[in-house]
């Protein structure tokens, strides 16, 4: 029958062959976890509109960078005053390749300002709190937490502020460690490897804590351990790529184009980092509720799997219905 349709001149034979192969792949992924599980994570992420959730977190994350930059520049203005050797060391580092800051360092245009420092800290706290509020909302949506069970206005912001202080400092430490392992570092290969391993370990601790406390649901530490490991490794790889981009690509760019490259690169980096966090968290949800294998042929009339039904119930819980754990 397939051969007869293939010769009808209307291309229907190609459609039949493609559908047959697609359904064969669907049957294969249902019985092989190594591919069925990541496909189920991707499907659940699409169901939860993960791209929009990542965009919301990215917006607040990108906005929070600029007041932090103001704080950092103000602190540098105080620290570098009268320390020519330290200033030259920073100029020769990856930071000296930043189009705006690097030029200001080279012409000695950085000056510490108490007003700028205070304003930068205040705005950075406000914007950083928005990052954690958006992340908490994303986690609750991934786990299917009903709106009526989510924290109120004051409680959510107090929790976000606490997480900003605790996790923000840890994230800064991992960034410093990760930057020491970039290709552009002048340190030896042994120290690069040590810094990468330490950064991955600290990343794991931060992601483990974040995934545990950012959701309203009482998940266990074991429920989020696998996602934290995956996120730690992928995030370190992203940091290494970002460090290479700053130290090698922006180093040869003009001040104008380097600024555009830095802004676009930073925005892309935050967006990718957010996707890493949310996809890893989605992996925890899929593993916790065993939301795989999913059917890839529902549109073609194939019956849904048990995982499809559980995933649908989990989405329904967001509007009020509870799903047994």
VENTA-V502804 format. One record per residue. RES is the residue in three letters. SS is DSSP state (a for helix, b for strand, c for the rest). OMEGA is omega as a letter, one per 30 degrees, with the letter a starting at -180 (none if undefined). Layout:
# VENTA-V502804
[[RES;SS;OMEGA] [RES;SS;OMEGA]]
This chain:
# VENTA-V502804
[[UNK;c;l] [UNK;a;a] [UNK;a;l] [UNK;a;l] [UNK;a;a] [UNK;a;a] [UNK;c;a] [UNK;c;l] [UNK;c;a] [UNK;c;l] [UNK;c;a] [UNK;a;l] [UNK;a;l] [UNK;a;l] [UNK;a;a] [UNK;a;l] [UNK;a;l] [UNK;a;a] [UNK;a;l] [UNK;a;l] [UNK;a;l] [UNK;a;l] [UNK;a;l] [UNK;a;l] [UNK;a;l] [UNK;a;l] [UNK;a;a] [UNK;a;a] [UNK;a;l] [UNK;a;a] [UNK;c;a] [UNK;c;a] [UNK;a;a] [UNK;a;l] [UNK;a;a] [UNK;a;a] [UNK;a;l] [UNK;a;l] [UNK;a;l] [UNK;a;l] [UNK;a;l] [UNK;a;a] [UNK;a;l] [UNK;a;l] [UNK;a;l] [UNK;a;l] [UNK;a;a] [UNK;c;a] [UNK;c;a] [UNK;a;l] [UNK;a;l] [UNK;a;l] [UNK;a;l] [UNK;a;l] [UNK;a;l] [UNK;a;l] [UNK;a;a] [UNK;a;a] [UNK;a;a] [UNK;a;l] [UNK;a;l] [UNK;a;l] [UNK;a;a] [UNK;a;a] [UNK;a;a] [UNK;a;l] [UNK;a;l] [UNK;a;l] [UNK;a;l] [UNK;a;l] [UNK;a;a] [UNK;a;l] [UNK;a;l] [UNK;a;l] [UNK;a;l] [UNK;a;l] [UNK;a;l] [UNK;a;a] [UNK;a;a] [UNK;c;a] [UNK;c;l] [UNK;c;l] [UNK;c;a] [UNK;a;a] [UNK;a;l] [UNK;a;l] [UNK;a;l] [UNK;a;l] [UNK;a;l] [UNK;a;l] [UNK;a;a] [UNK;c;a] [UNK;c;l] [UNK;a;l] [UNK;a;l] [UNK;a;l] [UNK;a;l] [UNK;c;a] [UNK;a;a] [UNK;a;a] [UNK;a;a] [UNK;a;l] [UNK;a;l] [UNK;a;l] [UNK;a;a] [UNK;a;a] [UNK;c;l] [UNK;c;a] [UNK;c;l] [UNK;c;l] [UNK;c;l] [UNK;c;a] [UNK;c;l] [UNK;a;l] [UNK;a;l] [UNK;a;l] [UNK;a;l] [UNK;a;l] [UNK;a;l] [UNK;a;l] [UNK;a;a] [UNK;a;a] [UNK;a;l] [UNK;a;l] [UNK;a;l] [UNK;a;a] [UNK;a;l] [UNK;a;l] [UNK;a;l] [UNK;a;l] [UNK;a;a] [UNK;a;l] [UNK;a;l] [UNK;a;l] [UNK;a;l] [UNK;a;l] [UNK;a;l] [UNK;a;l] [UNK;a;l] [UNK;a;l] [UNK;a;l] [UNK;a;a] [UNK;c;l] [UNK;c;a] [UNK;c;l] [UNK;c;a] [UNK;a;a] [UNK;a;a] [UNK;a;a] [UNK;c;a] [UNK;c;l] [UNK;c;a] [UNK;a;a] [UNK;a;a] [UNK;a;a] [UNK;a;a] [UNK;a;l] [UNK;a;l] [UNK;a;l] [UNK;a;l] [UNK;a;l] [UNK;a;l] [UNK;a;l] [UNK;a;a] [UNK;a;a] [UNK;a;a] [UNK;a;l] [UNK;a;l] [UNK;a;l] [UNK;a;l] [UNK;a;l] [UNK;a;l] [UNK;a;l] [UNK;a;l] [UNK;a;l] [UNK;a;l] [UNK;a;a] [UNK;a;a] [UNK;a;l] [UNK;a;a] [UNK;c;a] [UNK;c;a] [UNK;c;a] [UNK;c;a] [UNK;c;l] [UNK;c;a] [UNK;c;a] [UNK;c;a] [UNK;a;a] [UNK;a;a] [UNK;a;l] [UNK;a;a] [UNK;a;l] [UNK;a;a] [UNK;a;l] [UNK;a;l] [UNK;a;l] [UNK;a;l] [UNK;a;l] [UNK;a;l] [UNK;a;l] [UNK;a;l] [UNK;a;l] [UNK;a;l] [UNK;a;a] [UNK;a;a] [UNK;a;l] [UNK;a;l] [UNK;a;a] [UNK;a;a] [UNK;a;a] [UNK;a;a] [UNK;a;a] [UNK;c;l] [UNK;c;l] [UNK;c;a] [UNK;c;l] [UNK;c;l] [UNK;c;l] [UNK;c;l] [UNK;a;l] [UNK;a;a] [UNK;a;a] [UNK;a;a] [UNK;a;a] [UNK;a;l] [UNK;a;l] [UNK;a;l] [UNK;a;a] [UNK;a;a] [UNK;a;a] [UNK;a;a] [UNK;a;a] [UNK;a;a] [UNK;a;l] [UNK;a;l] [UNK;a;l] [UNK;a;l] [UNK;a;l] [UNK;a;l] [UNK;a;l] [UNK;a;l] [UNK;a;l] [UNK;a;a] [UNK;a;a] [UNK;a;a] [UNK;a;a] [UNK;a;a] [UNK;a;a] [UNK;a;a] [UNK;a;a] [UNK;a;a] [UNK;c;l] [UNK;c;a] [UNK;a;a] [UNK;a;a] [UNK;a;l] [UNK;a;l] [UNK;a;l] [UNK;a;l] [UNK;a;l] [UNK;a;a] [UNK;a;a] [UNK;a;l] [UNK;a;l] [UNK;a;l] [UNK;a;l] [UNK;a;a] [UNK;a;l] [UNK;a;a] [UNK;a;l] [UNK;a;l] [UNK;a;l] [UNK;a;l] [UNK;a;l] [UNK;a;l] [UNK;a;a] [UNK;a;l] [UNK;a;l] [UNK;a;l] [UNK;a;l] [UNK;a;l] [UNK;a;l] [UNK;a;a] [UNK;a;a] [UNK;a;l] [UNK;a;a] [UNK;a;a] [UNK;a;a] [UNK;c;a] [UNK;c;l] [UNK;c;g] [UNK;c;l] [UNK;c;l] [UNK;c;l] [UNK;c;a] [UNK;c;l] [UNK;a;a] [UNK;a;l] [UNK;a;l] [UNK;c;l] [UNK;c;a] [UNK;c;l] [UNK;c;l] [UNK;c;l] [UNK;a;l] [UNK;a;l] [UNK;a;a] [UNK;a;l] [UNK;a;l] [UNK;a;l] [UNK;a;l] [UNK;a;l] [UNK;a;l] [UNK;a;l] [UNK;a;a] [UNK;a;a] [UNK;c;a] [UNK;c;l] [UNK;c;a] [UNK;c;a] [UNK;c;l] [UNK;c;l] [UNK;c;l] [UNK;c;none]]
